[in-house]
């Protein structure tokens, strides 16, 4: 039976002037108090501020009056926060609401699901014209194509999200209920001009996303992690946990693989840092990538993976598979959540133990959050040099502390000193990435783990990003500085013939 053979059915955001600041005068006993007309001087030690000098702490961006004016403007601003769809898009969506019910009456959904988007568009075209004639609506060619696209996205895609998913400039999509969607463009959050019909429409889209990877989301399991076909990471949380309706968070991944040279060109690191990281990846150093949410940890891990020898067998283990390694011999593994009875869960720790029996050369963990950190350290110490992972921490020192705490979170009965010693013996480099307040992502530290001194893990900083100033347009200015120290990991580089290049990069 044809998918389109059914008969016709019933219709169904000011700045003020800078105030004059006086400078304190050194105390002198018995001196008369200066009059209002006297010029206040601070002697040679405290010269008076020039008229056009920026206020202290203003970062070179303006006066204290400017700062207070910005605070006042932010306090008085109206932040309604609802997506407004206007103009051409609004008219197309309005027509779609009229056409969609009549279109569904003429289509067999099961048969339509077997067609591709292009085939469905071809089949839809005459039926849409027929429905528009019934509704006595006349559209030009541009509006017809836009209506076809919206209807196909509604039936086979992710509805209003399709437009954002296809936009290469959008890196994050955050849906906060049917009426509000934010997107991230160039590191800044802006309100997106899309809306969902209602909560049931949004919930249906969320179910369609998670069902693609064999997950489910409903009131019994209101949380779900999933991924799209291109590797983009998705998190869904539904009522009753989300009070404003279904919430969908999508971290989009670039279709073009990111390399260390590309990160250098973006300004994320210097030439010497890029060289050092390339050598570290090629020389099978054990690397931990540390950073906050959205700082670029996974991007850095993907870039480092380009330096792995194509002849090595690499296993990746993640909660939701999002790594896209650039190697031929790569096997991704993914954890499994418990079923409705709470049984059958496969954790990262289970997969790490199993991976040791699969003859890997390197084991890469997408992110460690708990006791599986101990399993990774065991892998690093059992001949799987070059293993890597990411974790959340704000500095290299905090990264080491978090690794200790994560192991202690488990039921492993080991003294803290023994845990610290194993971390010091296993980890070679900590790469700290950070997202700055202007939206840029920088590699702020590359730190070596040297060993133990007493019960303290000793580290040595090879590179550091130092903040200098902020430009007029809000961009953070700084420079990447090398410590000029001889790296302790030079011996590993020598085994692969990179010792001279590594030494020159670090000095």
Secondary structure as GFF3:
##gff-version 3
##sequence-region A 1 507
A	DSSP	alpha_helix	64	76	.	.	.	ID=ss1
A	DSSP	alpha_helix	87	105	.	.	.	ID=ss2
A	DSSP	alpha_helix	109	112	.	.	.	ID=ss3
A	DSSP	alpha_helix	117	135	.	.	.	ID=ss4
A	DSSP	alpha_helix	141	156	.	.	.	ID=ss5
A	DSSP	alpha_helix	161	165	.	.	.	ID=ss6
A	DSSP	beta_strand	170	176	.	.	.	ID=ss7
A	DSSP	beta_strand	181	185	.	.	.	ID=ss8
A	DSSP	beta_strand	188	191	.	.	.	ID=ss9
A	DSSP	alpha_helix	199	211	.	.	.	ID=ss10
A	DSSP	beta_strand	223	227	.	.	.	ID=ss11
A	DSSP	beta_strand	233	237	.	.	.	ID=ss12
A	DSSP	beta_strand	247	251	.	.	.	ID=ss13
A	DSSP	alpha_helix	260	265	.	.	.	ID=ss14
A	DSSP	alpha_helix	271	282	.	.	.	ID=ss15
A	DSSP	beta_strand	287	291	.	.	.	ID=ss16
A	DSSP	alpha_helix	297	305	.	.	.	ID=ss17
A	DSSP	beta_strand	314	318	.	.	.	ID=ss18
A	DSSP	beta_strand	330	334	.	.	.	ID=ss19
A	DSSP	alpha_helix	348	355	.	.	.	ID=ss20
A	DSSP	beta_strand	362	365	.	.	.	ID=ss21
A	DSSP	alpha_helix	372	380	.	.	.	ID=ss22
A	DSSP	beta_strand	388	392	.	.	.	ID=ss23
A	DSSP	alpha_helix	396	409	.	.	.	ID=ss24
A	DSSP	alpha_helix	416	426	.	.	.	ID=ss25
A	DSSP	beta_strand	429	435	.	.	.	ID=ss26
A	DSSP	beta_strand	441	453	.	.	.	ID=ss27
A	DSSP	beta_strand	456	470	.	.	.	ID=ss28
A	DSSP	beta_strand	476	482	.	.	.	ID=ss29
A	DSSP	alpha_helix	490	495	.	.	.	ID=ss30
A	DSSP	alpha_helix	499	506	.	.	.	ID=ss31
###
